[in-house]
Amino acid sequence: MSKKTKKRPAITPVPVTQPAVPVAFGYEEMLTELEAIVVDAEVRLAEEEVIPDSTALTRTI
């Protein structure tokens, strides 16, 4: 008995796409992002201070 080898189809390489390179933030971009984070945090803190007061008003004894 002899073994016959099957011909395999040629493998074509798949082109690899490079992931998008993150743009390096400069000083102004980092400062703008930081300011946006601070403003968002201030808004959330203000909302947290308002919520307990309003829930106290809606409670019935």
C-alpha positions in Angstrom: 0.0 0.0 0.0 1.3 3.4 -0.9 0.2 6.6 0.6 -0.9 9.3 -1.9 -0.2 12.9 -0.8 -2.9 15.4 -1.5 -1.9 18.6 -3.0 -2.9 21.5 -0.8 -4.0 24.7 -2.4 -1.5 27.5 -2.2 -2.0 29.8 0.8 -2.2 33.4 -0.2 -1.0 35.8 2.4 -3.7 38.1 3.8 -2.5 41.7 3.9 -2.2 42.9 7.5 -3.6 46.3 8.1 -1.8 48.5 10.6 -3.9 49.6 13.5 -4.5 53.3 13.6 -1.7 55.0 15.4 -3.0 57.2 18.2 -2.3 60.8 17.7 0.0 62.1 20.3 -1.6 64.8 22.4 0.1 68.1 22.6 0.0 70.4 25.6 -3.2 72.3 24.4 -5.1 69.1 23.7 -4.2 67.6 27.1 -5.3 70.8 28.8 -8.6 70.8 26.9 -9.3 67.2 27.8 -8.4 67.9 31.5 -10.7 70.9 31.6 -13.6 68.8 30.1 -13.0 66.1 32.8 -13.1 68.7 35.5 -16.3 70.3 34.2 -17.9 66.9 33.9 -16.9 66.1 37.5 -18.3 69.4 38.8 -21.6 68.8 37.1 -21.9 65.3 38.6 -21.0 66.6 42.0 -23.7 69.3 41.7 -26.2 66.7 40.6 -25.3 64.5 43.6 -25.9 67.4 46.0 -29.3 68.1 44.5 -30.6 64.5 44.4 -30.6 63.9 48.2 -32.5 67.1 48.9 -35.2 66.4 46.3 -35.6 62.8 47.5 -36.1 64.1 51.1 -39.0 66.3 49.8 -40.8 63.4 48.1 -40.7 61.0 51.1 -43.9 60.7 53.0 -43.9 59.9 56.7 
